[in-house]
Amino acid sequence: MSTPGPSAPPRGLRLAPFRGLRYVPDRVGSLSAVTSPPYDVVVRPDGLHQLETADPHNIVRLILPQSGDPADRHAQAARTLRHWLEEGVLAPDPEPALYVYEQYSDVSGLQRGLIGALHLTTPDEHVVLPHEDVMPEPVADRAGLMRATGANLEPLLLAYRGDGGGDYDGSGSHGGSTTARIVESTAQQPPLLTTTTEDGTRHRLWAITDPHQIAAIDADLAPRQALIADGHHRWATYLRLRDEQRRAAAPGPWDRGLVLLVDTTRYPLRVRAIHRVLQHMPVPQALAAARDVFHIETVGGPLPAALDALAATKASDGNTYLLAGDGSFHLLTRPDERVIDESVPRDRPEAWRRLDATVLHSVLVDRLWRVPDAPEHIGYVHDAAAAVRQAERLGGTAVLMHPVPESTVLELARQGVMMPHKSTSFGPKPASGLVLRSLDLG
């Protein structure tokens, strides 16, 4: 990505410090008890109940309030946030900061990144690259919640390349950009907080308040671009609310949004699949409708063995899927290529036309199963075991997917081609509840 001339405003990543809202440790049972996964990962009612009962101040009461209609939920979250601020459960840090955030677990290893308020840009500016389409319902819901609370309640996850040139290419090279050196040196200091969540992940947070370091980070990030790894709906929400506010007022805090920036030359992200649950379609009905287009084979469990069988089909059997929900596992392989060619739109690159998510929705969901792609019909679940449990509980069908190679995500993002919504799950994702951003604090 080329750097603009001196008279043009910087076109790259502009990450600003902010006064983070954080839990006051003395006012909660423990920091781990008030955290939560991102709102769209909390999918099970029992998981939501577990988080709500872990501590009366768990962040899930803000990011997923439980009430009647959406307006009631959003008003409830706003009241809860106001009460917690009045009671001193949450308090703003004394000065603006960028925050170094660290996650470590035996499963995902070590990850560090920077949390800050990122200047918002549209896709045609080629600074923040989206790679997935979004659905209007979640954007409307998040917009209502942010309007009511006047806050960014949880950070998005963005990936950028911190070594060499500014364009994000996901390479695994290692080096020492200015930002990386500051992040690593900060992480050697005593942290603001340390907590270990129930999944065994250790979380640590530091504040960077030195003006010289903040200016150095700004200069280092200014020519760079980033890929949205997780949080497309929240990024779309940021842009919607920014445009609303610009019609009513001068530029202000709504021109930025809360993000976690991870330098993947130092800390590569993992890419996992997002699975589907057909909530009202039993497995026998799904199999019967797919039988004329796909080869169907029942494979043995348990789930890890069935997922291994699915993984083994990817190289040789085209678009393949694993269906579950009736106590067994069913592989769909070797689809009829003529049906794919007839069903998939032709106005996109071939790499997009052959994505598993594209074929799933064009051939199976739309043509064979005729299921509306709406929240009351199709659920999107990050964890395979949770998807199977949900399908069994509802009498529906879990469709388990392959992860999309990161190289494919990047190839399409650079072309400005959106992947089907909920196609990828990058991680590890930041925990919600460690630092919030109030728009009232600027």
Sequence and secondary structure as in RCSB ss.txt:
>XXXX:A:sequence
MSTPGPSAPPRGLRLAPFRGLRYVPDRVGSLSAVTSPPYDVVVRPDGLHQLETADPHNIVRLILPQSGDPADRHA
QAARTLRHWLEEGVLAPDPEPALYVYEQYSDVSGLQRGLIGALHLTTPDEHVVLPHEDVMPEPVADRAGLMRATG
ANLEPLLLAYRGDGGGDYDGSGSHGGSTTARIVESTAQQPPLLTTTTEDGTRHRLWAITDPHQIAAIDADLAPRQ
ALIADGHHRWATYLRLRDEQRRAAAPGPWDRGLVLLVDTTRYPLRVRAIHRVLQHMPVPQALAAARDVFHIETVG
GPLPAALDALAATKASDGNTYLLAGDGSFHLLTRPDERVIDESVPRDRPEAWRRLDATVLHSVLVDRLWRVPDAP
EHIGYVHDAAAAVRQAERLGGTAVLMHPVPESTVLELARQGVMMPHKSTSFGPKPASGLVLRSLDLG
>XXXX:A:secstr
     TTS   S  EE B EEEE GGGSS TGGG B  TTT   HHHHHHHHHH TT THHHHS   SSHHHHHH
HHHHHHHHHHHHTSEEE SS BEEEEEEEETTTEEEEEEEEEEE   GGGSSEE  B   HHHHHHHHHHHHHHT
EE S EEEEE  SSSSS          HHHHHHHHHTTS  SEEEE TTS EEEEEEE  HHHHHHHHHHHTT  
EEEEE HHHHHHHHHHHHHHHHHSSS GGGEEEEEEEETTTS  EEE  EEEETT  HHHHHHHHTTTSEEEEE 
 SHHHHHHHHHHHTTTSSS EEEESSSSEEEEES  HHHHHHHS SSS HHHHT HHHHIIIIIIIIIS    ST
TTEEEES HHHHHHHHHHHT EEEE     HHHHHHHHHTT  B SS  EEES   BTS EEEGGG 
